[in-house]
Amino acid sequence: MKLVAILSRRRKLSEKNVAATPPTWGVYVLYGTQGSPAYVGRGRSLRARLAEQLSTGRIPAATFAYVETKTDAEASKLERELVERLLPRFNVHTAA
């Protein structure tokens, strides 16, 4: 499945939806209330990482999408690519 199709399956950022997220390696995108990407992150457990984001509320997000990966290296590479492509507001952007 194409990455664009996966990331278009956004879910409301809620305890119920976060609890339904798999506890696997992956990358997630938090979207703000206007629908623009706010933050791209990765975690060993998507569920735990998203639960942490939800509980702290540091990044104002309304929805999220995620992509499961098999390894941290794969997640790290994808995270970098998505930050460069989406230019989320709360990530640090580096010049290419």
HUPE-V682442 format. One line per field, one symbol per residue. burial: I if it has 9 or more other ideal C-beta (glycine too) atoms within 8 Angstrom, else O. A space follows every 10 residues. Layout:
burial->???
This chain:
burial->OOOOOIIOOI IOIOOOIIOO IOOOIIIIII IIOOOOIIII IIIOIIIIII IOIIOOOOIO IOIIIIIIIO OOOIIIOIIO OIIIOIIIIO IOOOOO
